[in-house]
């Protein structure tokens, strides 16, 4: 199944994807857009362009499991994507993915502006890797 993952942000939205084999998550890029409506339209373009059959939206719930304002925005995004694209959409716990992404980029000595440009794409890739691991474990059991 072709899957697209989204790390939704106020001005940067990271994207990652996998092909039908679901073997590896790959970065797809970052949407630099402050307008929620324009960002949404660009996400829909990517979903259609990739032929995505499932969309995974990072769900930034708090460490105590509660949903804050950003989590609710992501829930609304996921609902709208499914409603307007017809593609099944799931929310996936993304706690600490941005911290992990920064750690990976620090390890690769990517800093400053360059890191800002790719951190959300790396986070989306981590979200998708986590979701794929879950799917593979679920299929084995």
N, C-alpha and C positions, 0 to 999 in steps of 0.2 A: 504494500500500500504506500502510495506517495504521500508523505506527511510534511506539513509546513509548521514550524514553531515560531512563536512571536514572543519577544521580550518588549512589552509595550511601555513607552516612556513619554514624558511631556514634550520633549523636542527630538529625541532619538529613539527609534524603534528597531531593535535587532531582529533579524530573520535567519532561520536555518532550515534545512530541508533534508529529506532522505528520499532515495528512489524506492521503487517497488520492492526491492530486496530487503529493505529495512535494516541493512547491515551497518551503515555508518551515517552519523549526522555530519552534515557539512554546512559551513557558513554560507549564507546567501547575500549578506550585506546589511547595511543600515539605512533606514529611511530617516532623513533629516527633515522633519516637518513639525512645526509647532501647531498648525491648525489640525484639530482632531478630525475634521471632515476630510481634509486633503490626505491626511495620513491613512484614514480608513479606505479611501478610494485607491491609494497606492497599494495597500495590503490586499485589497480585492484583485487588483491587477496581477500581483505576485501569485495569489492563489490560483487564478485562472492560467497564468503563464506557466506555472509549474505543473499544472494538471493535478493539483492537490486533491486528495480524497479524504483527508482529515487535517484539521488544524488544531494545534496544541497551543493554548495561550497560557503563558506564565502567570501564575496566581500568587501575587506577593502577600500572602497572609502573614500576620505577625507571629513572632516566636511562640506566643501563648495560644496560637490557633485562631485568634479573632481576625475579623476582616476590617481593615481600615479603609479610608477613602480611595487609595490606589487600587486595592483589591476589588472594590466595588466598580471602579472604572474598567478594570479588566474583565469583570463579569459582564458588564454591559457591552463591552467590545465583543466578547465571545458570543453573546446572544445575538448581537446584530450581524456578525459575520455569518452565523448559521442561518439566520432568518433571510438575509439578503443574498447570500451566495448559494444556499442549499447544501453547503458542505458541512458535515458533522464537525462540531467543535467541542473540545474538552478543555477544562481548566486543569493546570498541573502545578503543584506546589513548587515555587521557585525560591524558597527561602535560601539565602546565602549564595545564590548563583552569581550575583554581581561581585560579591567578595571573592568567590573562587575565580571568576574571570579576571579580576584585577591581579590576583596571585599568579595566575598563568602568564598574564602579560608582563608582570614584573619579572618573572623568571626568564622571560624571553627578552628582557631589557627594552620593552616597549613602554614609553612614558610620555607624559605631556599630552599635546594635541593629538598625536597619533593614537595614544591609548584611548582618549575620549572618543575617537572616531570608530574604534572597533570593539570597545568593551561590551556594548549591547549585543553585537553579533556573536561574540564569544559566549555571552550569557544565554542567548537563544540556542546556541549549539549545545550548551550544557543542559538546558531544559530538555531539549530533544533527546540527548543521550540518556538522560534519566528516564524519560518516558519510554524509549526503546528498550532499555534494560527491563523495565516493568513488563512491557508487552512480551518480551522473550521469556521471562520467568513465568508469566501467566500461561503462556502456550505450553511450557514444559510440565506444568503441574496438572 
